[in-house]
Amino acid sequence: MNKISAVEMKGIWATDALDKVAVGSEHLEIQRSGKKPVYIISATDYKLFLQLLEEAQERYDLQEAEIRMANADGDAIGFDEFFADLGV
């Protein structure tokens, strides 16, 4: 990953940096004085990140559901009863 300061980013052609990210699949870290850095990644990498994030969330949700089901104290009801109570 290439690192560049925000000051340097202003001093170079931004399109050159963006082309390196878009075409070369490089990642760019922009360091800002006294602030957290900002990262620029390609659209392909961003889509992959979103996919992996969604998959991780689904795994987490499944694990939480399994834990809750394992710890149920017998007060659970089935789908049919649940929807019947709702009048659906």
PyRosetta script that sets phi, psi and omega in degrees:
from pyrosetta import init, pose_from_sequence

init()
pose = pose_from_sequence("MNKISAVEMKGIWATDALDKVAVGSEHLEIQRSGKKPVYIISATDYKLFLQLLEEAQERYDLQEAEIRMANADGDAIGFDEFFADLGV")
pose.set_psi(1, 129.0)
pose.set_omega(1, 176.8)
pose.set_phi(2, -81.1)
pose.set_psi(2, 144.6)
pose.set_omega(2, 177.0)
pose.set_phi(3, -118.6)
pose.set_psi(3, 141.6)
pose.set_omega(3, 179.7)
pose.set_phi(4, -148.3)
pose.set_psi(4, 144.9)
pose.set_omega(4, 177.8)
pose.set_phi(5, -82.6)
pose.set_psi(5, 158.6)
pose.set_omega(5, 178.3)
pose.set_phi(6, -61.5)
pose.set_psi(6, -35.3)
pose.set_omega(6, 178.8)
pose.set_phi(7, -64.3)
pose.set_psi(7, -44.3)
pose.set_omega(7, 178.1)
pose.set_phi(8, -64.3)
pose.set_psi(8, -36.1)
pose.set_omega(8, -179.9)
pose.set_phi(9, -61.8)
pose.set_psi(9, -37.8)
pose.set_omega(9, 178.1)
pose.set_phi(10, -68.8)
pose.set_psi(10, -29.9)
pose.set_omega(10, -174.9)
pose.set_phi(11, -83.7)
pose.set_psi(11, -13.5)
pose.set_omega(11, 179.5)
pose.set_phi(12, -109.8)
pose.set_psi(12, 169.0)
pose.set_omega(12, 175.8)
pose.set_phi(13, -72.2)
pose.set_psi(13, 116.1)
pose.set_omega(13, -178.4)
pose.set_phi(14, -58.7)
pose.set_psi(14, -33.9)
pose.set_omega(14, -179.1)
pose.set_phi(15, -63.8)
pose.set_psi(15, -33.5)
pose.set_omega(15, 177.4)
pose.set_phi(16, -62.6)
pose.set_psi(16, -45.6)
pose.set_omega(16, 179.7)
pose.set_phi(17, -63.9)
pose.set_psi(17, -44.3)
pose.set_omega(17, -179.3)
pose.set_phi(18, -66.0)
pose.set_psi(18, -36.7)
pose.set_omega(18, 176.6)
pose.set_phi(19, -62.9)
pose.set_psi(19, -39.8)
pose.set_omega(19, 178.4)
pose.set_phi(20, -61.6)
pose.set_psi(20, -37.7)
pose.set_omega(20, 178.9)
pose.set_phi(21, -72.1)
pose.set_psi(21, -49.8)
pose.set_omega(21, -174.8)
pose.set_phi(22, -68.5)
pose.set_psi(22, -45.0)
pose.set_omega(22, -174.3)
pose.set_phi(23, -90.3)
pose.set_psi(23, -43.8)
pose.set_omega(23, -175.1)
pose.set_phi(24, -89.0)
pose.set_psi(24, 0.9)
pose.set_omega(24, -178.1)
pose.set_phi(25, 55.3)
pose.set_psi(25, 30.1)
pose.set_omega(25, 175.0)
pose.set_phi(26, -82.3)
pose.set_psi(26, 158.3)
pose.set_omega(26, 172.9)
pose.set_phi(27, -108.8)
pose.set_psi(27, 144.9)
pose.set_omega(27, -177.1)
pose.set_phi(28, -125.2)
pose.set_psi(28, 126.3)
pose.set_omega(28, 175.4)
pose.set_phi(29, -104.6)
pose.set_psi(29, 120.8)
pose.set_omega(29, 178.5)
pose.set_phi(30, -101.8)
pose.set_psi(30, 114.7)
pose.set_omega(30, -178.8)
pose.set_phi(31, -90.3)
pose.set_psi(31, 131.3)
pose.set_omega(31, -178.6)
pose.set_phi(32, -118.0)
pose.set_psi(32, 137.2)
pose.set_omega(32, -176.9)
pose.set_phi(33, -59.2)
pose.set_psi(33, 117.6)
pose.set_omega(33, 176.7)
pose.set_phi(34, 72.7)
pose.set_psi(34, 8.9)
pose.set_omega(34, -179.0)
pose.set_phi(35, -129.8)
pose.set_psi(35, 164.2)
pose.set_omega(35, 176.5)
pose.set_phi(36, -67.1)
pose.set_psi(36, 147.3)
pose.set_omega(36, 179.6)
pose.set_phi(37, -69.5)
pose.set_psi(37, 162.5)
pose.set_omega(37, 176.1)
pose.set_phi(38, -117.1)
pose.set_psi(38, 142.7)
pose.set_omega(38, -177.7)
pose.set_phi(39, -117.0)
pose.set_psi(39, 140.9)
pose.set_omega(39, 174.5)
pose.set_phi(40, -117.3)
pose.set_psi(40, 125.4)
pose.set_omega(40, 178.8)
pose.set_phi(41, -128.9)
pose.set_psi(41, 163.4)
pose.set_omega(41, -178.7)
pose.set_phi(42, -71.5)
pose.set_psi(42, 161.3)
pose.set_omega(42, 178.1)
pose.set_phi(43, -60.9)
pose.set_psi(43, -37.9)
pose.set_omega(43, 178.9)
pose.set_phi(44, -62.6)
pose.set_psi(44, -46.5)
pose.set_omega(44, 179.7)
pose.set_phi(45, -66.4)
pose.set_psi(45, -35.1)
pose.set_omega(45, 178.4)
pose.set_phi(46, -65.2)
pose.set_psi(46, -43.7)
pose.set_omega(46, 178.5)
pose.set_phi(47, -62.9)
pose.set_psi(47, -40.8)
pose.set_omega(47, 177.2)
pose.set_phi(48, -62.7)
pose.set_psi(48, -43.6)
pose.set_omega(48, 177.8)
pose.set_phi(49, -58.0)
pose.set_psi(49, -46.6)
pose.set_omega(49, 179.7)
pose.set_phi(50, -62.3)
pose.set_psi(50, -39.8)
pose.set_omega(50, 178.6)
pose.set_phi(51, -63.7)
pose.set_psi(51, -46.5)
pose.set_omega(51, -180.0)
pose.set_phi(52, -65.2)
pose.set_psi(52, -37.9)
pose.set_omega(52, 178.1)
pose.set_phi(53, -63.9)
pose.set_psi(53, -43.2)
pose.set_omega(53, 178.7)
pose.set_phi(54, -63.7)
pose.set_psi(54, -42.6)
pose.set_omega(54, 178.9)
pose.set_phi(55, -64.3)
pose.set_psi(55, -39.7)
pose.set_omega(55, 178.4)
pose.set_phi(56, -64.7)
pose.set_psi(56, -40.7)
pose.set_omega(56, 178.9)
pose.set_phi(57, -64.6)
pose.set_psi(57, -40.6)
pose.set_omega(57, 178.0)
pose.set_phi(58, -63.9)
pose.set_psi(58, -41.8)
pose.set_omega(58, 177.0)
pose.set_phi(59, -62.0)
pose.set_psi(59, -42.4)
pose.set_omega(59, 178.9)
pose.set_phi(60, -62.3)
pose.set_psi(60, -45.7)
pose.set_omega(60, 179.5)
pose.set_phi(61, -60.3)
pose.set_psi(61, -42.4)
pose.set_omega(61, 178.6)
pose.set_phi(62, -64.0)
pose.set_psi(62, -42.4)
pose.set_omega(62, 178.3)
pose.set_phi(63, -62.6)
pose.set_psi(63, -42.6)
pose.set_omega(63, 178.2)
pose.set_phi(64, -62.1)
pose.set_psi(64, -42.6)
pose.set_omega(64, 179.3)
pose.set_phi(65, -63.3)
pose.set_psi(65, -42.1)
pose.set_omega(65, 179.0)
pose.set_phi(66, -63.8)
pose.set_psi(66, -40.3)
pose.set_omega(66, 179.0)
pose.set_phi(67, -64.2)
pose.set_psi(67, -44.8)
pose.set_omega(67, 180.0)
pose.set_phi(68, -65.1)
pose.set_psi(68, -38.9)
pose.set_omega(68, 178.9)
pose.set_phi(69, -67.2)
pose.set_psi(69, -39.0)
pose.set_omega(69, 179.5)
pose.set_phi(70, -67.3)
pose.set_psi(70, -28.9)
pose.set_omega(70, -177.9)
pose.set_phi(71, -98.1)
pose.set_psi(71, 6.7)
pose.set_omega(71, -179.6)
pose.set_phi(72, -63.6)
pose.set_psi(72, 139.3)
pose.set_omega(72, -176.6)
pose.set_phi(73, -100.1)
pose.set_psi(73, 23.0)
pose.set_omega(73, 177.2)
pose.set_phi(74, 93.3)
pose.set_psi(74, -1.7)
pose.set_omega(74, 179.3)
pose.set_phi(75, -86.6)
pose.set_psi(75, 2.6)
pose.set_omega(75, -177.6)
pose.set_phi(76, -71.8)
pose.set_psi(76, 147.8)
pose.set_omega(76, 175.8)
pose.set_phi(77, -122.5)
pose.set_psi(77, 159.3)
pose.set_omega(77, -179.6)
pose.set_phi(78, -79.8)
pose.set_psi(78, 170.0)
pose.set_omega(78, -179.7)
pose.set_phi(79, -59.5)
pose.set_psi(79, -45.3)
pose.set_omega(79, -176.7)
pose.set_phi(80, -59.0)
pose.set_psi(80, -46.5)
pose.set_omega(80, 179.9)
pose.set_phi(81, -65.5)
pose.set_psi(81, -40.2)
pose.set_omega(81, 179.7)
pose.set_phi(82, -59.5)
pose.set_psi(82, -49.3)
pose.set_omega(82, -178.3)
pose.set_phi(83, -72.0)
pose.set_psi(83, -31.3)
pose.set_omega(83, 176.1)
pose.set_phi(84, -64.7)
pose.set_psi(84, -39.5)
pose.set_omega(84, 176.5)
pose.set_phi(85, -62.7)
pose.set_psi(85, -30.8)
pose.set_omega(85, 178.5)
pose.set_phi(86, -82.6)
pose.set_psi(86, -11.0)
pose.set_omega(86, -178.8)
pose.set_phi(87, 79.8)
pose.set_psi(87, 23.6)
pose.set_omega(87, -178.6)
pose.set_phi(88, -99.3)
pose.dump_pdb("model.pdb")
